[in-house]
Amino acid sequence: MSTIELVIAIGLSLLALALPVVAGIIVIGFVIIAIQRIWSFFNKPSFQTNETVSPSRELG
């Protein structure tokens, strides 16, 4: 019975140490993805042209 308790105690101790590291890696990943999306949003190529088409030019 004490062996089971020891294994569970060691397992929970390792889990308590590992989870903050895993959570930190996940948060860093989300931050990197967010920065990439924001960067691509502000750096979209502009499809506007300098040439304007007047309505009279379209009709005739």
N, C-alpha and C positions, 0 to 999 in steps of 0.2 A: 504494500500500500504506500509506503514512503517513497518507493521508486517512482510510482506514478505521480505523486505529488511533486517530486523533484523535477521530473520531465516537464510537467505542466508549468512549474515555476520558471524553469529555464526558458521554455517556449514563450511564455508571456513576457519575460524580461527581454528576450530578443525582439519580440514583436513591438514592445514599447520603444526600443531603440531604433528599429527599422522604419516604423510608420512615419515618424516625422521626416526622415530622409526621403521616403517615397513621396510624401505629400509635398515636400519642397521641390522635388524634381517635377511633379505634375504642375505645380504652380508656375515654375520657371518655363515649362513647355507652353502653358496657356499664355503667358506674357509674351513669349517669342512669337506665337501665332497671332496674337492681337497686334503686336507691333508690325508684323509683315502685312496684315490686312489693312491697317491704317496707312502704312507706307504705300501700298499699291492703290489705295483709294485716292490719295492725294497726288499720285504720280501717273494717273490715267492719261493716255495720249488724247489730245484735243482733236476732235473731228471737225472743228469749225474751219471754214475756208474764208479767205479774204474776199472772194468774189461773191457779190450779191446778185440775185436774179430779181429783176423788177417784174411786176405783173404784166406790164405791156409787152415785155420781151417773151413771156411765156405764151401769150395769146397770139402773137403774131410774127 
